[in-house]
Amino acid sequence: MNSVDVIVPCYRYGRYLRQCVNSVLTQGIQSVRILVLDDCSPDDTPAVGAALADEDPRVIYRRHEENLGHIRTYNEGIEWAEAEYLLLLSADDYLLPGALLRATALLEGHPAMSFCFGDATVMSEGNSASLPDRFEVNRRAGPCQIFTGAQFIELCVGHRARNLVPTPTAVVRTQLLKRLGGYRPELPHSADLELWLRLSAHGPVGYVRANQAVYRLHAQNMSKDYSDLNVMRDLEQRLAAFEAFLSACSDVLADPRRLRSGLFQSLARDAVGIASTAFNNNRPELSMRLSEFACQIDPSVRRTGAWCRLALKRRLGLRVSSALQPAVAAFRRGDSRSG
């Protein structure tokens, strides 16, 4: 029988907590437990969490006496977990019907699989929309697709060295996660990226071609605040995640040196793209810092077309470059059609 433990970390998300918990309880999984971890929330989380625990014995509520932060809270939940499978579901997100049944069925059919994930819907200010495709999948492969660990890592390389996995959809094999260790405290903003890579180095990864969860985007959303305000730190944390992953898994990777080169090249190219956007937004200092970061981790980025275009824009200046952009875009469209 499939058993699933769900960790629900909650900080200032009391108004969303009931919907989140109920979305798990109605999944149709007989053996399911939910641990609500209240990280000393200043809102109504204690009242909501205690009520949910009173209403259903499958719900456990714990409150921290002081705020421990999200990584320590996540790892506390991992230590508590005993079920065959584990899901981390933030209190402001929720599952869609059938999500756990689809995920556990895929994991049951492939005992070597480290984890599986699916698509997510983003909800922003009451409006929802599916996340855009993060990578190319075989649309004729049926309702799911299986990647070897190496294939999944290469997908990350090809996707500008960014996170491919919507966390509220990721169902993990609990004992493997415990054996490999939980989230890394030194990676407060990229621990999930590093974890998916570390898990994929120890087994295949499954992809469920369905919307599995709703990811809520709002003013208090931690990842949104982080990425909007600190693009440099985002890049630095992704770099740190790759270094931690390669250090931990070098003994099980086929060619860690080649993989390191690929990850760093992809990250450097992403940094150049962000630098170009910063230049267009009249933020020359940020643009220069991003360019320097790209060169530090991969000097060969200077030979790319994106780098040359950015260098040309800087020579021309923002006003001239902006004036020429419509003509350049039209030329590219014409060149693409002729090709």
Buried (B, 14 or more C-beta within 10 A) or exposed (E): EBBBBBBBBBBBBBEBBBBBBBBBBEBEBEEBBBBBBBBBBEBEBBEBBBBBBEEEEBBBBBBBEEEBEBBBBBBBBBEBBEBBBBBBBBBBBBBBEBBBBBBBBBBEEBEEBBBBBBBBBBBEEEEBEEEEEBEEBEEEEEEBBBBEBBEBBBBBBEBBBBBBBBBBBBBBBBBBBBEBEBBBEEBBBBBBBBBBBBBBBBBBBBBBBBBBBBBBBEEEBEBEEBEEEEBEBBBBBBBBBBBBBBEBBEEEBEEBEEBBBBBBBBBBBBBBBBBBBBBBEEBBEBBBBBBEBBBEBBEEBBEBEBBEBBEEBBEEEBEEBBEBEEEEEEEEEEEEEEE
